[in-house]
């Protein structure tokens, strides 16, 4: 998952050419936009280099699409999903059911999380090609350092009860010594409050 700071327009023909130059033969881009007013699905193809298919639809259409298309596992490995104004929780909800199977999308946390995975490499390659291999532009647009928690946490609880905290007053604390007669230090003593009593 990568979050981009601001809206950018990408030439699909240039993107297709750059993808081919770095050895990626085909890519499906699903742009999921819940602000689409019509129920039409827009699609654009480009084959200037690699085979590039851009498909734009709303949430409901996308959920219907991934549950009706039987070859999800086949096209998924060559797909990039763009979720407009979304967060990680939206992604979990979008992919909750795929082809009738319940899915739980999780974040990487394996023992090899510190090693570059094939998925990370593929996503980074897609993004670099998208911005025409302009590292400075992509590094600027990457919102990693500015993200609010609601964008990347898998669960956010917006509803909480305010707790009324009452102070805990300690009047005596145990002394760890051989004095059996007086095993507790009286904290109400003025000498104790002033820090004048020392004990081992």
C-alpha atoms as an extended CHARMM CRD file, in Angstrom:
* protein
*
       200  EXT
         1         1  UNK       CA              0.0000000000        0.0000000000        0.0000000000  PROA      1               0.0000000000
         2         2  UNK       CA              1.2490000000        3.4780000000       -0.8650000000  PROA      2               0.0000000000
         3         3  UNK       CA             -0.5120000000        6.7930000000       -0.1900000000  PROA      3               0.0000000000
         4         4  UNK       CA              0.0140000000        9.7170000000       -2.5590000000  PROA      4               0.0000000000
         5         5  UNK       CA             -0.1570000000       13.2830000000       -1.2300000000  PROA      5               0.0000000000
         6         6  UNK       CA             -1.8680000000       14.9540000000       -4.1510000000  PROA      6               0.0000000000
         7         7  UNK       CA             -3.7450000000       14.2770000000       -7.3770000000  PROA      7               0.0000000000
         8         8  UNK       CA             -1.5510000000       13.5450000000      -10.3960000000  PROA      8               0.0000000000
         9         9  UNK       CA             -2.4290000000       12.8870000000      -14.0230000000  PROA      9               0.0000000000
        10        10  UNK       CA             -0.5840000000       10.0360000000      -15.7170000000  PROA      10              0.0000000000
        11        11  UNK       CA             -0.2860000000        9.4010000000      -19.4480000000  PROA      11              0.0000000000
        12        12  UNK       CA             -1.2390000000        5.7610000000      -19.9650000000  PROA      12              0.0000000000
        13        13  UNK       CA              0.7550000000        5.6040000000      -23.2120000000  PROA      13              0.0000000000
        14        14  UNK       CA              3.9400000000        6.7770000000      -21.4680000000  PROA      14              0.0000000000
        15        15  UNK       CA              3.1960000000        4.4700000000      -18.5320000000  PROA      15              0.0000000000
        16        16  UNK       CA              2.8080000000        1.5250000000      -20.9350000000  PROA      16              0.0000000000
        17        17  UNK       CA              6.1420000000        2.3720000000      -22.5930000000  PROA      17              0.0000000000
        18        18  UNK       CA              8.0300000000        2.6430000000      -19.2890000000  PROA      18              0.0000000000
        19        19  UNK       CA              6.5120000000       -0.6110000000      -18.0030000000  PROA      19              0.0000000000
        20        20  UNK       CA              7.7420000000       -2.4000000000      -21.1200000000  PROA      20              0.0000000000
        21        21  UNK       CA             11.2040000000       -0.8530000000      -20.6890000000  PROA      21              0.0000000000
        22        22  UNK       CA             11.5500000000       -2.3660000000      -17.2010000000  PROA      22              0.0000000000
        23        23  UNK       CA             10.2550000000       -5.7600000000      -18.3270000000  PROA      23              0.0000000000
        24        24  UNK       CA              6.6320000000       -5.7340000000      -17.1260000000  PROA      24              0.0000000000
        25        25  UNK       CA              4.4950000000       -7.1480000000      -19.9420000000  PROA      25              0.0000000000
        26        26  UNK       CA              0.9850000000       -6.3700000000      -18.6970000000  PROA      26              0.0000000000
        27        27  UNK       CA             -0.8180000000       -4.4620000000      -15.9570000000  PROA      27              0.0000000000
        28        28  UNK       CA             -4.4550000000       -4.0400000000      -14.9640000000  PROA      28              0.0000000000
        29        29  UNK       CA             -5.2480000000       -0.8560000000      -13.0360000000  PROA      29              0.0000000000
        30        30  UNK       CA             -8.4910000000       -0.8350000000      -11.0570000000  PROA      30              0.0000000000
        31        31  UNK       CA             -9.4440000000        2.6910000000      -10.0250000000  PROA      31              0.0000000000
        32        32  UNK       CA            -12.1230000000        2.4140000000       -7.3290000000  PROA      32              0.0000000000
        33        33  UNK       CA            -13.9490000000        5.6960000000       -6.9240000000  PROA      33              0.0000000000
        34        34  UNK       CA            -17.0300000000        5.8740000000       -4.7060000000  PROA      34              0.0000000000
        35        35  UNK       CA            -17.7690000000        9.4220000000       -5.8640000000  PROA      35              0.0000000000
        36        36  UNK       CA            -18.7240000000        8.2470000000       -9.3600000000  PROA      36              0.0000000000
        37        37  UNK       CA            -22.2700000000        9.3930000000       -9.9960000000  PROA      37              0.0000000000
        38        38  UNK       CA            -23.1040000000        6.9680000000      -12.7810000000  PROA      38              0.0000000000
        39        39  UNK       CA            -23.0530000000        3.1900000000      -12.6120000000  PROA      39              0.0000000000
        40        40  UNK       CA            -21.0330000000        2.9130000000      -15.7960000000  PROA      40              0.0000000000
        41        41  UNK       CA            -17.6340000000        1.2560000000      -15.8420000000  PROA      41              0.0000000000
        42        42  UNK       CA            -15.0190000000        3.2520000000      -17.7330000000  PROA      42              0.0000000000
        43        43  UNK       CA            -12.0810000000        1.4480000000      -19.3200000000  PROA      43              0.0000000000
        44        44  UNK       CA             -9.0890000000        2.5610000000      -21.3870000000  PROA      44              0.0000000000
        45        45  UNK       CA             -6.4440000000        0.3990000000      -23.0740000000  PROA      45              0.0000000000
        46        46  UNK       CA             -2.9220000000        1.2200000000      -24.1090000000  PROA      46              0.0000000000
        47        47  UNK       CA             -0.4600000000       -1.0580000000      -25.8680000000  PROA      47              0.0000000000
        48        48  UNK       CA              2.3610000000        1.3690000000      -26.6940000000  PROA      48              0.0000000000
        49        49  UNK       CA              4.6780000000       -0.9440000000      -24.7910000000  PROA      49              0.0000000000
        50        50  UNK       CA              3.1650000000       -3.3780000000      -22.3340000000  PROA      50              0.0000000000
        51        51  UNK       CA             -0.5340000000       -4.2840000000      -22.3160000000  PROA      51              0.0000000000
        52        52  UNK       CA             -2.1330000000       -1.7600000000      -19.9930000000  PROA      52              0.0000000000
        53        53  UNK       CA             -5.8090000000       -1.7920000000      -19.0200000000  PROA      53              0.0000000000
        54        54  UNK       CA             -7.2990000000        0.9860000000      -16.8600000000  PROA      54              0.0000000000
        55        55  UNK       CA            -10.7520000000        0.3180000000      -15.3660000000  PROA      55              0.0000000000
        56        56  UNK       CA            -12.6930000000        2.8390000000      -13.2520000000  PROA      56              0.0000000000
        57        57  UNK       CA            -15.7150000000        1.8430000000      -11.1630000000  PROA      57              0.0000000000
        58        58  UNK       CA            -17.3970000000        2.5190000000       -7.8220000000  PROA      58              0.0000000000
        59        59  UNK       CA            -17.1960000000        0.3890000000       -4.6360000000  PROA      59              0.0000000000
        60        60  UNK       CA            -20.3540000000       -1.6410000000       -5.2790000000  PROA      60              0.0000000000
        61        61  UNK       CA            -19.3530000000       -2.4220000000       -8.8750000000  PROA      61              0.0000000000
        62        62  UNK       CA            -15.8750000000       -3.5110000000       -7.7870000000  PROA      62              0.0000000000
        63        63  UNK       CA            -17.2190000000       -5.8380000000       -5.0760000000  PROA      63              0.0000000000
        64        64  UNK       CA            -19.6180000000       -7.3460000000       -7.6250000000  PROA      64              0.0000000000
        65        65  UNK       CA            -16.7740000000       -7.6900000000      -10.1430000000  PROA      65              0.0000000000
        66        66  UNK       CA            -14.3640000000       -9.5920000000       -7.8700000000  PROA      66              0.0000000000
        67        67  UNK       CA            -17.1670000000      -11.9370000000       -6.8040000000  PROA      67              0.0000000000
        68        68  UNK       CA            -18.4570000000      -12.6470000000      -10.3130000000  PROA      68              0.0000000000
        69        69  UNK       CA            -15.1410000000      -13.0540000000      -12.1660000000  PROA      69              0.0000000000
        70        70  UNK       CA            -13.8810000000      -16.6030000000      -11.6480000000  PROA      70              0.0000000000
        71        71  UNK       CA            -10.2450000000      -15.8570000000      -12.5460000000  PROA      71              0.0000000000
        72        72  UNK       CA             -9.4220000000      -13.3660000000       -9.7490000000  PROA      72              0.0000000000
        73        73  UNK       CA             -6.2350000000      -15.2190000000       -8.7550000000  PROA      73              0.0000000000
        74        74  UNK       CA             -5.0930000000      -15.0840000000      -12.3740000000  PROA      74              0.0000000000
        75        75  UNK       CA             -5.4930000000      -11.3540000000      -13.0230000000  PROA      75              0.0000000000
        76        76  UNK       CA             -4.7300000000      -10.2400000000       -9.4380000000  PROA      76              0.0000000000
        77        77  UNK       CA             -0.9830000000      -10.9290000000       -9.7700000000  PROA      77              0.0000000000
        78        78  UNK       CA             -0.8150000000       -8.3950000000      -12.6190000000  PROA      78              0.0000000000
        79        79  UNK       CA             -3.0690000000       -5.7840000000      -11.0380000000  PROA      79              0.0000000000
        80        80  UNK       CA             -2.7130000000       -2.4580000000       -9.2590000000  PROA      80              0.0000000000
        81        81  UNK       CA             -5.6390000000       -1.1590000000       -7.1830000000  PROA      81              0.0000000000
        82        82  UNK       CA             -6.1420000000        2.5780000000       -6.7370000000  PROA      82              0.0000000000
        83        83  UNK       CA             -8.5880000000        3.4590000000       -3.9810000000  PROA      83              0.0000000000
        84        84  UNK       CA             -9.5000000000        7.1260000000       -4.1030000000  PROA      84              0.0000000000
        85        85  UNK       CA             -9.7480000000        8.8280000000       -0.6810000000  PROA      85              0.0000000000
        86        86  UNK       CA             -9.5150000000        5.4420000000        1.0070000000  PROA      86              0.0000000000
        87        87  UNK       CA             -7.6200000000        3.8260000000        3.8400000000  PROA      87              0.0000000000
        88        88  UNK       CA             -6.4680000000        0.3640000000        4.9160000000  PROA      88              0.0000000000
        89        89  UNK       CA             -9.8090000000       -0.4100000000        6.5700000000  PROA      89              0.0000000000
        90        90  UNK       CA            -11.5730000000        0.3180000000        3.2490000000  PROA      90              0.0000000000
        91        91  UNK       CA             -9.2280000000       -2.1410000000        1.5310000000  PROA      91              0.0000000000
        92        92  UNK       CA            -10.0550000000       -4.8300000000        4.1040000000  PROA      92              0.0000000000
        93        93  UNK       CA            -13.7760000000       -4.2310000000        3.5150000000  PROA      93              0.0000000000
        94        94  UNK       CA            -13.4820000000       -4.2350000000       -0.2870000000  PROA      94              0.0000000000
        95        95  UNK       CA            -11.7030000000       -7.5900000000       -0.2830000000  PROA      95              0.0000000000
        96        96  UNK       CA            -13.7420000000       -9.1810000000        2.5350000000  PROA      96              0.0000000000
        97        97  UNK       CA            -15.2500000000      -11.6360000000        0.0000000000  PROA      97              0.0000000000
        98        98  UNK       CA            -13.6120000000      -12.8260000000       -3.1990000000  PROA      98              0.0000000000
        99        99  UNK       CA            -15.3260000000      -15.4140000000       -5.4220000000  PROA      99              0.0000000000
       100       100  UNK       CA            -17.5390000000      -16.4230000000       -2.4990000000  PROA      100             0.0000000000
       101       101  UNK       CA            -14.6180000000      -16.9790000000       -0.0910000000  PROA      101             0.0000000000
       102       102  UNK       CA            -14.1400000000      -14.8930000000        3.0380000000  PROA      102             0.0000000000
       103       103  UNK       CA            -10.8010000000      -13.0610000000        2.9990000000  PROA      103             0.0000000000
       104       104  UNK       CA             -8.9550000000      -11.2020000000        5.7370000000  PROA      104             0.0000000000
       105       105  UNK       CA             -6.3890000000       -8.8070000000        4.3030000000  PROA      105             0.0000000000
       106       106  UNK       CA             -3.4820000000       -8.3970000000        6.7000000000  PROA      106             0.0000000000
       107       107  UNK       CA             -0.3290000000       -6.3580000000        6.9370000000  PROA      107             0.0000000000
       108       108  UNK       CA              3.0850000000       -7.9690000000        6.5480000000  PROA      108             0.0000000000
       109       109  UNK       CA              4.5960000000       -8.9430000000        9.8620000000  PROA      109             0.0000000000
       110       110  UNK       CA              6.5080000000      -12.1160000000        9.1640000000  PROA      110             0.0000000000
       111       111  UNK       CA             10.0610000000      -12.9100000000       10.2030000000  PROA      111             0.0000000000
       112       112  UNK       CA             11.1470000000      -11.7810000000        6.7280000000  PROA      112             0.0000000000
       113       113  UNK       CA              9.3790000000       -8.3980000000        6.9800000000  PROA      113             0.0000000000
       114       114  UNK       CA             12.7620000000       -6.6320000000        6.8980000000  PROA      114             0.0000000000
       115       115  UNK       CA             13.6200000000       -8.2580000000        3.5400000000  PROA      115             0.0000000000
       116       116  UNK       CA             12.2800000000       -6.8780000000        0.2590000000  PROA      116             0.0000000000
       117       117  UNK       CA              9.3730000000       -9.1020000000       -0.7720000000  PROA      117             0.0000000000
       118       118  UNK       CA              8.2520000000       -9.8020000000       -4.3630000000  PROA      118             0.0000000000
       119       119  UNK       CA              5.0410000000       -7.8320000000       -3.6650000000  PROA      119             0.0000000000
       120       120  UNK       CA              6.9640000000       -4.8010000000       -2.3800000000  PROA      120             0.0000000000
       121       121  UNK       CA              9.2900000000       -4.9470000000       -5.3670000000  PROA      121             0.0000000000
       122       122  UNK       CA              6.3880000000       -5.1770000000       -7.8060000000  PROA      122             0.0000000000
       123       123  UNK       CA              4.5350000000       -2.2520000000       -6.1890000000  PROA      123             0.0000000000
       124       124  UNK       CA              7.6860000000       -0.1120000000       -6.1400000000  PROA      124             0.0000000000
       125       125  UNK       CA              8.2920000000       -0.9210000000       -9.8130000000  PROA      125             0.0000000000
       126       126  UNK       CA              4.7190000000        0.0020000000      -10.7470000000  PROA      126             0.0000000000
       127       127  UNK       CA              5.0130000000        3.2930000000       -8.8660000000  PROA      127             0.0000000000
       128       128  UNK       CA              8.4080000000        4.2280000000      -10.3150000000  PROA      128             0.0000000000
       129       129  UNK       CA              7.1260000000        3.4930000000      -13.8330000000  PROA      129             0.0000000000
       130       130  UNK       CA              3.9600000000        5.4990000000      -13.1240000000  PROA      130             0.0000000000
       131       131  UNK       CA              6.0390000000        8.5830000000      -12.3570000000  PROA      131             0.0000000000
       132       132  UNK       CA              8.3310000000        7.9750000000      -15.3380000000  PROA      132             0.0000000000
       133       133  UNK       CA             11.2020000000        6.7700000000      -13.1070000000  PROA      133             0.0000000000
       134       134  UNK       CA             11.4250000000       10.2050000000      -11.4980000000  PROA      134             0.0000000000
       135       135  UNK       CA             12.6030000000        9.2090000000       -8.0100000000  PROA      135             0.0000000000
       136       136  UNK       CA             12.4870000000       12.7400000000       -6.5740000000  PROA      136             0.0000000000
       137       137  UNK       CA              8.8630000000       13.2090000000       -7.6360000000  PROA      137             0.0000000000
       138       138  UNK       CA              7.7970000000        9.8240000000       -6.2840000000  PROA      138             0.0000000000
       139       139  UNK       CA              9.6790000000       10.3820000000       -2.9970000000  PROA      139             0.0000000000
       140       140  UNK       CA              7.9470000000       13.7610000000       -2.6150000000  PROA      140             0.0000000000
       141       141  UNK       CA              4.4720000000       12.3200000000       -3.3450000000  PROA      141             0.0000000000
       142       142  UNK       CA              4.9150000000        9.3770000000       -0.9650000000  PROA      142             0.0000000000
       143       143  UNK       CA              2.9000000000       10.4120000000        2.1170000000  PROA      143             0.0000000000
       144       144  UNK       CA              4.5250000000        7.8690000000        4.4890000000  PROA      144             0.0000000000
       145       145  UNK       CA              5.8560000000       10.5050000000        6.9190000000  PROA      145             0.0000000000
       146       146  UNK       CA              2.6190000000       12.5210000000        7.0030000000  PROA      146             0.0000000000
       147       147  UNK       CA             -0.0540000000        9.8240000000        7.3810000000  PROA      147             0.0000000000
       148       148  UNK       CA             -2.6690000000        9.9980000000       10.0960000000  PROA      148             0.0000000000
       149       149  UNK       CA             -3.3630000000        6.7230000000       11.9260000000  PROA      149             0.0000000000
       150       150  UNK       CA             -6.8180000000        6.2820000000       10.4110000000  PROA      150             0.0000000000
       151       151  UNK       CA             -5.2070000000        5.8140000000        6.9780000000  PROA      151             0.0000000000
       152       152  UNK       CA             -3.0880000000        2.7830000000        7.8430000000  PROA      152             0.0000000000
       153       153  UNK       CA             -4.5260000000        1.0850000000       10.9550000000  PROA      153             0.0000000000
       154       154  UNK       CA             -6.6500000000       -2.0200000000       10.4150000000  PROA      154             0.0000000000
       155       155  UNK       CA             -9.1210000000       -0.9080000000       13.0960000000  PROA      155             0.0000000000
       156       156  UNK       CA             -9.9820000000        2.4830000000       14.5500000000  PROA      156             0.0000000000
       157       157  UNK       CA            -12.4430000000        2.8780000000       17.3930000000  PROA      157             0.0000000000
       158       158  UNK       CA            -13.9960000000        6.3270000000       17.1880000000  PROA      158             0.0000000000
       159       159  UNK       CA            -16.3970000000        5.6570000000       20.0220000000  PROA      159             0.0000000000
       160       160  UNK       CA            -15.0110000000        5.4830000000       23.5450000000  PROA      160             0.0000000000
       161       161  UNK       CA            -16.3100000000        6.0700000000       27.0410000000  PROA      161             0.0000000000
       162       162  UNK       CA            -14.5840000000        8.7050000000       29.0770000000  PROA      162             0.0000000000
       163       163  UNK       CA            -13.1760000000        7.1300000000       32.2060000000  PROA      163             0.0000000000
       164       164  UNK       CA            -13.4840000000        8.8200000000       35.5460000000  PROA      164             0.0000000000
       165       165  UNK       CA            -10.1250000000        8.2350000000       37.1670000000  PROA      165             0.0000000000
       166       166  UNK       CA             -9.8740000000        8.3720000000       40.9380000000  PROA      166             0.0000000000
       167       167  UNK       CA             -6.5060000000        8.9530000000       42.5710000000  PROA      167             0.0000000000
       168       168  UNK       CA             -5.0240000000        6.0090000000       44.4460000000  PROA      168             0.0000000000
       169       169  UNK       CA             -3.7430000000        7.1620000000       47.8250000000  PROA      169             0.0000000000
       170       170  UNK       CA             -1.0290000000        4.9950000000       49.3800000000  PROA      170             0.0000000000
       171       171  UNK       CA             -0.6330000000        5.4650000000       53.1160000000  PROA      171             0.0000000000
       172       172  UNK       CA              1.8810000000        2.6940000000       53.7740000000  PROA      172             0.0000000000
       173       173  UNK       CA              4.5090000000        0.9930000000       51.6380000000  PROA      173             0.0000000000
       174       174  UNK       CA              6.4190000000       -2.1820000000       52.5460000000  PROA      174             0.0000000000
       175       175  UNK       CA              9.9740000000       -1.9700000000       53.8680000000  PROA      175             0.0000000000
       176       176  UNK       CA             12.2710000000       -4.7040000000       52.6650000000  PROA      176             0.0000000000
       177       177  UNK       CA             14.3940000000       -5.1400000000       55.7780000000  PROA      177             0.0000000000
       178       178  UNK       CA             14.8540000000       -7.5170000000       58.6830000000  PROA      178             0.0000000000
       179       179  UNK       CA             12.8020000000       -5.2890000000       60.9930000000  PROA      179             0.0000000000
       180       180  UNK       CA              9.8130000000       -7.5370000000       61.7840000000  PROA      180             0.0000000000
       181       181  UNK       CA              8.3160000000       -5.1230000000       64.2870000000  PROA      181             0.0000000000
       182       182  UNK       CA              7.6810000000       -2.3100000000       61.8120000000  PROA      182             0.0000000000
       183       183  UNK       CA              7.4930000000       -3.8450000000       58.3010000000  PROA      183             0.0000000000
       184       184  UNK       CA              5.7100000000       -0.7980000000       56.7770000000  PROA      184             0.0000000000
       185       185  UNK       CA              6.8340000000        2.7810000000       56.2870000000  PROA      185             0.0000000000
       186       186  UNK       CA              4.2090000000        5.2920000000       57.3210000000  PROA      186             0.0000000000
       187       187  UNK       CA              3.9030000000        7.7340000000       54.4040000000  PROA      187             0.0000000000
       188       188  UNK       CA              1.7590000000       10.1270000000       56.3740000000  PROA      188             0.0000000000
       189       189  UNK       CA              4.8070000000       10.9610000000       58.4680000000  PROA      189             0.0000000000
       190       190  UNK       CA              6.1050000000       14.4690000000       57.7230000000  PROA      190             0.0000000000
       191       191  UNK       CA              9.7010000000       13.2250000000       57.6270000000  PROA      191             0.0000000000
       192       192  UNK       CA              8.7720000000       10.6960000000       54.9430000000  PROA      192             0.0000000000
       193       193  UNK       CA              6.9940000000       13.3780000000       52.8930000000  PROA      193             0.0000000000
       194       194  UNK       CA             10.0800000000       15.5880000000       53.0660000000  PROA      194             0.0000000000
       195       195  UNK       CA             12.3030000000       12.6860000000       52.0510000000  PROA      195             0.0000000000
       196       196  UNK       CA             14.2780000000       12.7000000000       55.3040000000  PROA      196             0.0000000000
       197       197  UNK       CA             13.9150000000        8.9740000000       56.0600000000  PROA      197             0.0000000000
       198       198  UNK       CA             16.4290000000        6.6890000000       54.3790000000  PROA      198             0.0000000000
       199       199  UNK       CA             16.1890000000        2.9340000000       54.5200000000  PROA      199             0.0000000000
       200       200  UNK       CA             17.9410000000       -0.0390000000       52.9530000000  PROA      200             0.0000000000
